[in-house]
Amino acid sequence: MSSLDPTLAGAATATATGDSAATATRITPGNALRPEDIAAQVAAAAPAAVGQDVASYALRLGDDPLILAQRLGWWISRAPELEEDVALGNIALDLLGHARSFLTYAGGAWDKTEDDLAYFRGETQFRCAHLVEQPNGDFARTIARQLVVSTFQHLLYGALIESADATLAAISAKALKEVDYHQDHSYQWTLRLGQGTQESRRRMLKGLELTWPYVDELFDDDELIERLEGIAVRPSSLRAEFDARIAEVLAEVELEVHEVPRALGGGRAGRHSEYLGLVLAEMQVLAREHPGATW
């Protein structure tokens, strides 16, 4: 188990802020473990308390929601209805919160803040999957991507709450509650588009076909996963339930995605599609132009 126990973070935060309500009770797994709590925990721990492998795993857990949040933010003011502007914006904010927590924890191994990792890494230093880098396309393609990502994350976080690493388990317990809504949102829109007009059905099917080449990468095991037995979740162990959930949704809407060639992948090793650099250029420009600026 990691030497960073989330029950220590409440006491550290209370000491730092004088907030008597910031106790261990408030941030037990399933409660509100904040990035600030994790930062206080990391600062109070012994040097190098976060192992390199655990940090590398937390980095990939944080990079997926970070890049997807940036992609989803584009829809604000562009969604097909006002309610979806709000819904996609809220999903993006949830994902950003997950990213902040995982990146804060990862940074403990390298004396880096969440901002250091988000804004001052180069493209090859990111560990996100190719799926989250892909262009939004039209609304149906975005929903197809959300269908896949939210289903995968729901299974992943549901398994990670049993991790031997207490901090990863606590972050995942909080994230799971939010991803439950993300999953329902994508399921409902898949049904709505697939059972709507002929045009909406065509677009939903096209969105699924464009998304499907990037699905397999999410379930790849690698040496890092092997070394973190009991801490990390083996992605391949989630595939059967993922396929079952997706099949149930597609059967209800009477859509079928034909088998397509797998995309090259390699995001977990820092090999990315041509799109990530464009996302990072937009996301990082302000921090790089004005390093250390606050407002």
Helices and strands as residue ranges (DSSP letters): H 6-17, G 24-27, H 35-44, H 52-73, H 82-107, H 114-119, G 123-125, H 130-133, H 139-160, H 166-194, H 198-211, G 212-214, G 216-219, H 223-227, G 235-238, H 239-253, G 267-269, H 276-289
